[in-house]
């Protein structure tokens, strides 16, 4: 091809001067006395190149463009966006997982981050674009309460620092101590979380200093309904199933226990192994413990026991008469202890009708007028 054709370049300022002065011999004088366009090979080549020239957009910082990777290594990715310039993406340590999954010739989206002078260079980022996609995904996870798998990196005074890995990038998250479990964790239990992969849910989309706040407690609470139904079913089929858990706290009347990851139950003092009944204060939070599930009440209240035996609660019926002791006087009536773990209520209506005055410690003969199993409530009247 002639040198004239090789020099056909619409980006050359001289091209338009040469065209105006017919340097490319595109115009030809006709016998009729006027000029005609002559489609010489040079002119046809020019029209073809002009038709195929890409439209150069006004690219700005923050724009997202598509290109093809023209070269890639552990330090830099060069992306051809089909214009006169390429986009250069510096590869940093956190980006290495992303680079491992890319190769020359791949189509990829890139975000423009800056324009540099001397020499002119367009800088871009793949990671920032992926972070935007991840942020959108996390928004969906938050709205739908979808669990996230996270790695607990370290424990700090206020809680835990964690990594969320998604689409080959790591997002930093924070979990406060108060959201680390259904119940307060002991120091030993907290230390045991470090280095572990656990399930959490997003507590909020509001980022504090660029960090997402997550909750293991929220995730565990989402399991309660199914776990309760499972325990109920097992209790009906076989009440002698042995469960294992750990102590979360103690009161004068019993011990609170966490089990099945998310469930909390109470063992009444009289149902604790005999050697510990008078030493409840010595049982520390975090202590492993075995037990049986005795009953699951309305409101997911779970009654546990270490001693399998029939109690008054199992046998009491409407119409039964028993001797009780006034445990306390309340605005709504008098609480009557029927045995060490069973309490009934005489409502004020019955007390007023009887004309009696009750005080704590009084012995009274009572009659059962109602038993509500789901609430574990017994209503009483005075024996006539």
DATANOR-V957412 format. One record per residue. N is the residue number from 0. PHI is phi in whole degrees, -180 to 180 (999 if undefined). Layout:
<<N:PHI> <N:PHI>>
//
This chain:
<<0:999> <1:-67> <2:-63> <3:-61> <4:-66> <5:-64> <6:-88> <7:-68> <8:-149> <9:-68> <10:-84> <11:-86> <12:-58> <13:-71> <14:-60> <15:-69> <16:-66> <17:-65> <18:-66> <19:-63> <20:-98> <21:59> <22:-67> <23:-95> <24:58> <25:-81> <26:-98> <27:-137> <28:-72> <29:-102> <30:-60> <31:-75> <32:94> <33:-141> <34:-89> <35:-126> <36:-76> <37:-111> <38:-81> <39:-71> <40:-54> <41:-65> <42:-70> <43:-63> <44:-63> <45:-61> <46:-63> <47:-65> <48:-65> <49:-63> <50:-68> <51:-94> <52:-65> <53:-71> <54:-82> <55:-83> <56:-78> <57:-89> <58:-77> <59:-127> <60:-60> <61:100> <62:-70> <63:-113> <64:-126> <65:-102> <66:-151> <67:-121> <68:-67> <69:-97> <70:-158> <71:-155> <72:-149> <73:-75> <74:-110> <75:-155> <76:-117> <77:-108> <78:-119> <79:-84> <80:-106> <81:71> <82:-120> <83:-73> <84:-119> <85:-107> <86:-106> <87:-107> <88:-115> <89:-76> <90:-97> <91:-105> <92:-52> <93:-66> <94:-90> <95:-60> <96:-63> <97:-67> <98:-60> <99:-60> <100:-99> <101:-115> <102:-150> <103:-58> <104:98> <105:-70> <106:-80> <107:-155> <108:-92> <109:-140> <110:-98> <111:-73> <112:-110> <113:-168> <114:-119> <115:-109> <116:-106> <117:53> <118:-85> <119:-66> <120:-155> <121:-99> <122:-103> <123:-142> <124:-141> <125:-88> <126:-62> <127:-61> <128:-68> <129:-65> <130:-62> <131:-64> <132:-63> <133:-64> <134:-61> <135:-67> <136:-65> <137:-64> <138:-62> <139:-68> <140:-60> <141:-68> <142:-64> <143:-95> <144:53> <145:-90> <146:-66> <147:-120> <148:-91> <149:-130> <150:-108> <151:-80> <152:-86> <153:-160> <154:-105> <155:-122> <156:-53> <157:-90> <158:164> <159:-135> <160:-99> <161:-134> <162:-113> <163:-103> <164:-98> <165:-148> <166:54> <167:69> <168:-126> <169:-104> <170:-110> <171:-79> <172:-135> <173:-128> <174:-123> <175:-64> <176:-55> <177:-69> <178:-111> <179:-83> <180:-161> <181:-64> <182:-116> <183:-61> <184:-84> <185:-77> <186:-60> <187:-64> <188:-67> <189:-64> <190:-62> <191:-67> <192:-75> <193:-62> <194:90> <195:-96> <196:-89> <197:-132> <198:-97> <199:-139> <200:-127> <201:-67> <202:-82> <203:-158> <204:-91> <205:-74> <206:-89> <207:-100> <208:57> <209:77> <210:-116> <211:-77> <212:-99> <213:-123> <214:-138> <215:-77> <216:-59> <217:-62> <218:-65> <219:-62> <220:-65> <221:-69> <222:-90> <223:-58> <224:-57> <225:-67> <226:-67> <227:-61> <228:-63> <229:-64> <230:-64> <231:-58> <232:-63> <233:-65> <234:-65> <235:-67> <236:-77> <237:-152> <238:-68> <239:-99> <240:-66> <241:-90> <242:-106> <243:-125> <244:-156> <245:-142> <246:-71> <247:-105> <248:175> <249:-133> <250:-130> <251:-61> <252:-97> <253:168> <254:-123> <255:-98> <256:-132> <257:-104> <258:-154> <259:53> <260:70> <261:-131> <262:-97> <263:-128> <264:-132> <265:-128> <266:-103> <267:-65> <268:-50> <269:-73> <270:-104> <271:-82> <272:-49> <273:-53> <274:-68> <275:-108> <276:-62> <277:-102> <278:-131> <279:-59> <280:-64> <281:-87> <282:-85> <283:-97> <284:-56> <285:96> <286:-67> <287:-65> <288:-153> <289:-113> <290:-170> <291:-119> <292:-89> <293:-91> <294:-164> <295:-120> <296:-100> <297:-59> <298:82> <299:62> <300:-79> <301:-113> <302:-100> <303:-114> <304:-155> <305:-102> <306:-122> <307:-83> <308:-162> <309:-83> <310:-112> <311:-57> <312:-57> <313:-72> <314:-114> <315:-66> <316:-138> <317:-60> <318:99> <319:-61> <320:-114> <321:-146> <322:-93> <323:-131> <324:-126> <325:-66> <326:-87> <327:-166> <328:-107> <329:-117> <330:-58> <331:-98> <332:155> <333:-114> <334:-86> <335:-116> <336:-79> <337:-95> <338:-158> <339:-61> <340:-123> <341:-122> <342:-127> <343:-122> <344:-125> <345:-99> <346:-71> <347:-56> <348:-57> <349:-71> <350:-65> <351:-64> <352:-64> <353:-76> <354:75> <355:-88> <356:-113> <357:-110> <358:-141> <359:-56> <360:98> <361:-66> <362:-91> <363:-139> <364:-94> <365:-128> <366:-124> <367:-76> <368:-107> <369:-161> <370:-130> <371:-109> <372:-62> <373:-62> <374:-99> <375:53> <376:-119> <377:-126> <378:-106> <379:-125> <380:-136> <381:-73> <382:-66> <383:-80>>
//
